[in-house]
Amino acid sequence: MNLKGFLKFWTVFWLIFSISCSENKYSDLVKKELASGVIHDSLFLGLRLGQSRKDFFEICWDLNREKKVTHSELFPFVKYPLPKKKSLEAENDITMLFYGDFNREKTVMTGIQLQFYYEAWALWNEAVQSDKLLLAVKDSLEKWYPGNDFLELKKDSLQFFVKVDGNRRITIKPLDDNRIVKAKIDDLRYVLDEK
């Protein structure tokens, strides 16, 4: 075997090894957290995992009346400008879009989809692209939902982050847009039951 073949073999071996180690670490974490019996159902703005679809819409309606949220240009998402930090410039203002995921019967909220973007986003402004926003979103989600750290996983050359605390799983999806960072919070009790 020549040097080039040897290097290729070891590169493929370590890639497969690191992916399987990451996946094993993730599946071990899921088992451990679910076995703990800890239930995290609180989300934000009064929303909770496990609440009814009717409650989701009533809470969103009330928040809209209070002018805390509005409809989004991306149907069916709800638009929520995150509270501004006094120390940051307006360029760093972030908007979060959200919408509930419901069980097969469409009666119980089993998760919530999230999308984040900088208000000042512009194609030519590198400081407000999704690859920069990803770190801010990850840091914010770790502060909002303390517990385990995010694991960095790679699948099919795509990078994503996942965090599991009790029944709550938070996933930051691979970047597929230069403006938006997508994430999802779901209740593993429902997700695993539906498989």
Secondary structure, DSSP 8 states (H G I E B T S, - for coil): --HHHHHHHHHHHHHHHHHHHHHHHHHHHHHHHHHHT----B-STT-BTT-BHHHHHHHHHHHHHTTS-EE-SSTT-EEEE----TTS-GGG-EEEEEEEEE-TTS-BEEEEEEEEEETT--TT-GGGSHHHHHHHHHHHHHHHS-SS--EEEEETTEEEEEEEETTEEEEE----SSS-EEEEEEEHHHHHHT-
